[in-house]
């Protein structure tokens, strides 16, 4: 519970328990070693995977690949009840999710994904719909899997990635956008480690830049408001130093205003859909917002997506339809936060932490799961399901046996 609820490191658990024993009336007969805490947590994840079975209620599968860790990736599939959004009345959390499958592999392509999905869904049952992002490999794998199914399963394209791709297509290739981002980068360098560091623009990500582009649009809009003051600024004033950090910024005002306006509308649409889901009411709200956009790729893509997905919603449910895969990104973020503490980060048995991060980690959930997964099963599961890890390769390489000595053939 300390690891999963308080989100502390494994090594911190014995220290916290010793502190409680020394400074409080709490009676503890013994303190576990941190490696025991690791094994308990991974057994919990394994036990939850062993509990997966088909369910009678309608549900949606959210699928995605983790980032590359070492030489491997993990395909993760989450199960979320169709009514999760309407019950929560807000965006879902990890407590609303169940991890029904993890597949770790070094080779990732459409064929491998199709086989992995087939294995997972044969065990957990068929979803009523699948939510995924716009990754080409994932898209191909889902398509190959779908072609083998007797009943067509609706595919929901994550609204965040769809709109990010639309904004990228609209702006990335234009000279004004390149000039704007170049100016933003130079501004960040000039403002860091100064008294004006609080005005530093949002960091421009190399990968997935347009997923959070609304923050950059909001910053640009605010800077135009601050800089658009007529007359000469007082020497060393805030305005004077900003003008020095952003020379020629106001000349881009028409572009920045247009860019910020589109990013703001897109951000508002995503806020509605991620928190309330897609139904007749939110469809009308978002379509009306899209009409405020100028004729562009962003407007066309948004309206096309809305028209396609409202049909899916009407086809499979009367409740708000989940159209975002953000929750799986959040799950990967928590997992990454833990895995980065390893001296040789690699996808190994620690992937079993992922199922343990889902659901409500209380005693009622933990006890049955731990009873279903022994330490022996944990070790056997690693041998069967996890490819040879970097740590094992390193240990084998540094071992004395079989290493050729210098100067000998």
MARBAMAR-170966 format. One record per residue (C-alpha): x negated, y, z. Coordinates in steps of 0.02 Angstrom, whole numbers, padded with zeros to 5 digits, always signed. Example, Ala and Ser with C-alpha at 12.3 -4.5 7.8 and 13.67 -1.06 7.14 Angstrom:
-00615-00225+00390/-00684-00053+00357/
This chain:
+00000+00000+00000/-00145+00119+00035/-00212+00087-00140/-00046+00093-00233/+00050+00224-00133/-00086+00336-00059/-00195+00311-00215/-00358+00293-00118/-00508+00194-00176/-00533+00013-00126/-00686+00059-00022/-00585+00189+00073/-00460+00063+00141/-00574-00017+00274/-00635+00156+00328/-00457+00219+00349/-00406+00066+00448/-00560+00082+00560/-00517+00264+00590/-00339+00217+00640/-00407+00083+00756/-00529+00204+00839/-00418+00359+00852/-00241+00292+00874/-00151+00163+00982/-00131+00054+00827/-00191-00121+00866/-00290-00204+00726/-00374-00371+00759/-00483-00361+00605/-00523-00250+00456/-00528-00326+00280/-00678-00303+00167/-00644-00192+00016/-00667-00342-00102/-00521-00426-00014/-00415-00272-00049/-00464-00283-00233/-00414-00466-00241/-00248-00434-00153/-00205-00295-00274/-00247-00400-00427/-00152-00549-00357/-00003-00434-00338/-00017-00385-00522/-00033-00567-00575/+00114-00617-00465/+00224-00483-00542/+00179-00544-00717/+00225-00721-00666/+00396-00658-00608/+00439-00589-00781/+00589-00673-00860/+00735-00627-00975/+00869-00514-00899/+01052-00494-00942/+01061-00303-00943/+01012-00196-01093/+00833-00134-01092/+00703-00040-01194/+00523-00093-01223/+00388+00041-01219/+00228-00015-01302/+00057+00063-01323/-00128+00027-01326/-00245+00092-01193/-00396+00195-01242/-00554+00097-01281/-00637+00043-01119/-00802-00041-01155/-00774-00141-01313/-00593-00187-01279/-00416-00120-01278/-00262-00176-01185/-00089-00188-01264/+00038-00151-01128/+00226-00176-01139/+00344-00097-01012/+00527-00139-00983/+00647+00001-00937/+00834-00019-00911/+00943+00067-01040/+01029+00163-00901/+00868+00221-00814/+00880+00400-00878/+01062+00422-00833/+01034+00350-00659/+00881+00458-00624/+00952+00617-00705/+00773+00663-00749/+00621+00590-00836/+00585+00413-00779/+00441+00369-00663/+00336+00213-00641/+00460+00154-00509/+00588+00133-00650/+00472+00021-00753/+00419-00160-00755/+00262-00218-00844/+00311-00374-00940/+00150-00406-01035/-00035-00363-01052/-00147-00424-01190/-00333-00380-01188/-00432-00401-01349/-00585-00340-01441/-00506-00356-01613/-00353-00246-01638/-00254-00244-01800/-00076-00264-01860/-00083-00454-01860/-00152-00468-01683/-00021-00347-01617/+00120-00443-01702/+00062-00606-01622/+00044-00525-01451/+00218-00448-01459/+00291-00616-01510/+00211-00699-01360/+00270-00565-01238/+00450-00555-01302/+00467-00745-01310/+00433-00745-01124/+00526-00587-01069/+00672-00589-01191/+00717-00474-01334/+00731-00286-01306/+00875-00182-01373/+00752-00055-01442/+00565-00018-01446/+00484+00150-01408/+00311+00180-01480/+00199+00320-01540/+00146+00352-01720/-00019+00256-01716/-00040+00169-01884/-00106+00003-01816/+00033-00007-01687/+00161+00037-01820/+00099-00101-01934/+00100-00228-01794/+00279-00186-01744/+00333-00195-01927/+00254-00367-01951/+00337-00429-01792/+00506-00355-01843/+00501-00442-02012/+00504-00611-01924/+00657-00572-01819/+00831-00629-01866/+00911-00475-01788/+00841-00303-01827/+00774-00211-01674/+00785-00019-01683/+00617+00069-01674/+00611+00237-01584/+00468+00353-01630/+00402+00448-01478/+00462+00628-01494/+00299+00699-01424/+00188+00618-01555/+00311+00655-01696/+00313+00841-01658/+00125+00845-01628/+00098+00772-01802/+00220+00899-01876/+00128+01045-01796/-00038+00973-01851/+00023+00956-02030/+00093+01133-02026/-00056+01226-01955/-00218+01127-01949/-00270+01154-02129/-00235+01342-02136/-00377+01469-02129/-00286+01577-02000/-00269+01430-01879/-00454+01388-01900/-00499+01570-01867/-00385+01572-01715/-00459+01413-01637/-00636+01471-01673/-00598+01634-01584/-00522+01539-01438/-00679+01432-01420/-00791+01585-01420/-00678+01671-01294/-00690+01522-01176/-00880+01529-01180/-00880+01716-01143/-00757+01706-00999/-00822+01553-00906/-00920+01590-00748/-00861+01771-00748/-00732+01865-00646/-00612+01839-00792/-00626+01649-00790/-00442+01639-00739/-00400+01700-00915/-00498+01560-01000/-00391+01482-01138/-00331+01301-01126/-00463+01176-01174/-00452+01122-01356/-00449+00933-01356/-00538+00840-01495/-00413+00697-01496/-00226+00728-01480/-00250+00917-01483/-00073+00953-01540/+00007+00851-01401/-00020+00998-01282/-00027+01138-01408/+00117+01235-01328/-00001+01290-01188/-00117+01368-01317/+00029+01456-01400/+00088+01525-01233/-00089+01586-01193/-00107+01670-01363/+00061+01756-01345/+00011+01824-01174/-00158+01886-01237/-00076+01979-01380/+00039+02063-01253/-00110+02115-01146/-00222+02172-01289/-00089+02264-01390/-00118+02426-01295/-00151+02581-01399/-00301+02691-01364/-00474+02665-01295/-00493+02563-01137/-00590+02624-00986/-00767+02560-00977/-00783+02394-00880/-00595+02383-00861/-00501+02219-00882/-00438+02274-01052/-00611+02327-01111/-00691+02162-01062/-00551+02062-01142/-00571+02158-01305/-00756+02119-01298/-00721+01934-01271/-00588+01929-01409/-00647+02044-01549/-00520+02053-01691/-00391+01951-01595/-00249+02074-01624/-00277+02062-01812/-00208+01885-01799/-00050+01946-01712/+00073+01894-01852/+00003+01717-01854/-00009+01701-01665/+00170+01761-01641/+00233+01637-01771/+00127+01496-01700/+00178+01533-01520/+00363+01543-01565/+00363+01373-01652/+00262+01293-01512/+00383+01366-01383/+00537+01297-01472/+00456+01126-01496/+00409+01124-01312/+00588+01165-01261/+00658+01026-01371/+00538+00899-01297/+00579+00956-01120/+00765+00924-01152/+00740+00754-01233/+00610+00689-01111/+00714+00733-00958/+00891+00704-01021/+00869+00582-01165/+00958+00590-01332/+01148+00591-01341/+01279+00695-01428/+01257+00843-01310/+01066+00852-01315/+01069+00820-01502/+01174+00976-01527/+01064+01078-01410/+00904+01026-01498/+00976+01048-01672/+01030+01225-01629/+00853+01260-01566/+00780+01191-01728/+00884+01316-01827/+00782+01453-01745/+00625+01388-01830/+00572+01458-01999/+00585+01341-02148/+00432+01233-02121/+00369+01056-02099/+00401+01071-01913/+00585+01114-01938/+00613+00981-02071/+00527+00846-01969/+00622+00891-01810/+00792+00889-01894/+00754+00728-01987/+00700+00644-01826/+00858+00703-01735/+00972+00639-01873/+00886+00470-01880/+00882+00440-01693/+01058+00497-01650/+01115+00355-01763/+01010+00234-01661/+01084+00302-01499/+01262+00282-01564/+01221+00107-01625/+01150+00033-01464/+01216+00131-01314/+01340+00258-01249/+01210+00322-01126/+01066+00444-01156/+00932+00360-01260/+00752+00364-01201/+00643+00436-01339/+00476+00465-01253/+00330+00350-01213/+00251+00474-01091/+00273+00354-00946/+00151+00230-01020/+00024+00371-01043/+00047+00410-00859/+00018+00227-00817/-00143+00225-00919/-00198+00384-00832/-00181+00306-00659/-00270+00149-00717/-00410+00250-00796/-00432+00349-00635/-00473+00185-00546/-00574+00100-00682/-00690+00250-00703/-00760+00217-00529/-00841+00058-00594/-01028+00074-00636/-00998-00023-00798/-00823+00022-00854/-00748-00122-00952/-00582-00208-00976/-00593-00355-00856/-00478-00433-00729/-00442-00258-00661/-00310-00244-00799/-00200-00342-00678/-00190-00181-00579/-00072-00113-00714/+00080-00220-00667/+00050-00177-00483/+00064+00009-00523/+00242-00015-00588/+00399-00032-00485/+00419+00010-00301/+00266-00055-00205/+00350-00096-00040/+00342-00252+00068/+00499-00328-00009/+00418-00322-00181/+00242-00369-00129/+00271-00524-00023/+00356-00634-00156/+00230-00578-00289/+00080-00618-00179/+00154-00788-00137/+00163-00829-00323/-00021-00793-00361/-00164-00876-00269/-00347-00823-00278/-00385-00980-00379/-00253-00931-00507/-00329-00758-00515/-00500-00829-00560/-00427-00951-00687/-00322-00813-00766/-00477-00707-00794/-00565-00852-00882/-00416-00887-00995/-00354-00712-01038/-00499-00588-01022/-00635-00590-01156/-00816-00599-01098/-00847-00439-01001/-00993-00318-01012/-01040-00356-00832/-01054-00542-00869/-01157-00507-01025/-01272-00397-00923/-01291-00528-00786/-01330-00662-00916/-01457-00551-01003/-01548-00508-00840/-01548-00687-00777/-01717-00774-00778/-01653-00929-00867/-01674-00927-01055/-01761-00758-01070/-01910-00761-01187/-02072-00701-01108/-02175-00569-01198/-02308-00640-01312/-02227-00812-01326/-02130-00881-01473/
